[in-house]
Amino acid sequence: MSQTAWNPRYLAYCRAHKKTPEQMLEHDREQYPGGCMCGYILWHSAKLAEAKRTHPEFFYIGFAGIDGLLDHKNYDKWLNASIQ
């Protein structure tokens, strides 16, 4: 049996919903038919927006005013600490 190497930010999403990665995938397959990663994308987009409001130093303003995440290490620390 092979083990999946889970993305740490996806694992944070699972912890936030008190589910294992496998349970979260099954839940999201039912919740979002045809787009099982939609729940994660929506959740993580909201977390990025929250971090941008509370920690703008994690981001930079790029070409044409498009923001980008610059400080991945501190963002990931913040993300994990933001999960109750």
Secondary structure, DSSP 8 states (H G I E B T S, - for coil): -------HHHHHHHHHTT--HHHHHHHHHHHSTT-TTHHHHHHHHHHHHHHHHH-GGGEEE-GGG-EEE--HHHHHHHHHHT--
